[in-house]
Amino acid sequence: MKKRWYDYLWIASLIYLILGFFNILFAWLGLLCFFIPLLLAIFGGGKGYCNRYCGRGQLFALLGGRVGLSRKKDVPGWMKSKIFRYGFLIFFFAMFFQMLWTTYLVFAGARDLGQAVTLLWTFRLPWHWAYHGTLLHPGVAQFAFGFYSVMLTSTVLGLITMVLFKPRSWCVYCPMGTMTQLICRVKAGKE
Amino acid sequence: MEKTAVKRKKAAVADLCVACGCCVKVCPLQAISIWKGVKARVDESRCVGCGRCARECPASVISLKEVQA
């Protein structure tokens, strides 16, 4: 099949992760992966983001497929159940809002900037080399550390399920995918 | 000669589809599409039952069903 420009967006996803290792402020770019799918779903683009532009999904497809790092087994039944998918979405959002709250506290001066990336919502990894001080408020960096944590955590989870199950098993429980599908369901139900 | 019913296989998508679109990418006959971002739909007139989508589907919700042709 003919390759299109967006079939190479996995490179952008990879570059994003690398850039965040050197300068945490690049983590702000990750908001694109947040707003583009939502806007597409709201304004009639359906699941166009998942279907075409998701670089992360492409990266998993490549590593699990052509590189051969996946066992290519079926995901367990509970993982594709609605309860788990919506439950994970709610959990992900709760963690996201907690991250926003921490950012708010730093902006308000009630908390110092934490120069660390939290992996899997638990493990604090030192990441101070990626922060070089900024003309902007430390809160801007706090959000970057928090958002990079979200992105790295989802990448690690995705890689684990990629190895255990099919390459793009992350797509089964991806919170953005669940949310955009929910929006599309509501829209389709109204028509 | 007496006509015998020919059985063919077609892809069928279960309700737990996440609409990720992995199946669309691998279908050699463009027989599958994502309906309104909700679910994958198979155009049975095009599907030849090759099973690529079923193998690719991350949620393994596509199966091949026998239909009378």
Chai-1 contact restraints between the chains, C-beta under 6 A:
chainA,res_idxA,chainB,res_idxB,connection_type,confidence,min_distance_angstrom,max_distance_angstrom,comment,restraint_id
A,G46,B,K36,contact,1.0,0.0,6.0,A-B,restraint_1
A,G46,B,G37,contact,1.0,0.0,6.0,A-B,restraint_2
A,K47,B,A19,contact,1.0,0.0,6.0,A-B,restraint_3
A,K47,B,I34,contact,1.0,0.0,6.0,A-B,restraint_4
A,K47,B,G37,contact,1.0,0.0,6.0,A-B,restraint_5
A,C50,B,C20,contact,1.0,0.0,6.0,A-B,restraint_6
A,C50,B,G21,contact,1.0,0.0,6.0,A-B,restraint_7
A,N51,B,G21,contact,1.0,0.0,6.0,A-B,restraint_8
A,N51,B,I34,contact,1.0,0.0,6.0,A-B,restraint_9
A,D74,B,S60,contact,1.0,0.0,6.0,A-B,restraint_10
A,K80,B,L16,contact,1.0,0.0,6.0,A-B,restraint_11
A,K80,B,A59,contact,1.0,0.0,6.0,A-B,restraint_12
A,K166,B,P58,contact,1.0,0.0,6.0,A-B,restraint_13
A,R168,B,C22,contact,1.0,0.0,6.0,A-B,restraint_14
A,R168,B,P58,contact,1.0,0.0,6.0,A-B,restraint_15
A,S169,B,P58,contact,1.0,0.0,6.0,A-B,restraint_16
A,C171,B,C20,contact,1.0,0.0,6.0,A-B,restraint_17
A,C171,B,P58,contact,1.0,0.0,6.0,A-B,restraint_18
A,V172,B,V18,contact,1.0,0.0,6.0,A-B,restraint_19
A,V172,B,P58,contact,1.0,0.0,6.0,A-B,restraint_20
A,V172,B,A59,contact,1.0,0.0,6.0,A-B,restraint_21
A,G177,B,V18,contact,1.0,0.0,6.0,A-B,restraint_22
A,Q181,B,A19,contact,1.0,0.0,6.0,A-B,restraint_23
A,C184,B,K36,contact,1.0,0.0,6.0,A-B,restraint_24
A,C184,B,G37,contact,1.0,0.0,6.0,A-B,restraint_25
A,C184,B,V38,contact,1.0,0.0,6.0,A-B,restraint_26
A,R185,B,V38,contact,1.0,0.0,6.0,A-B,restraint_27
A,A188,B,K36,contact,1.0,0.0,6.0,A-B,restraint_28
A,A188,B,V38,contact,1.0,0.0,6.0,A-B,restraint_29
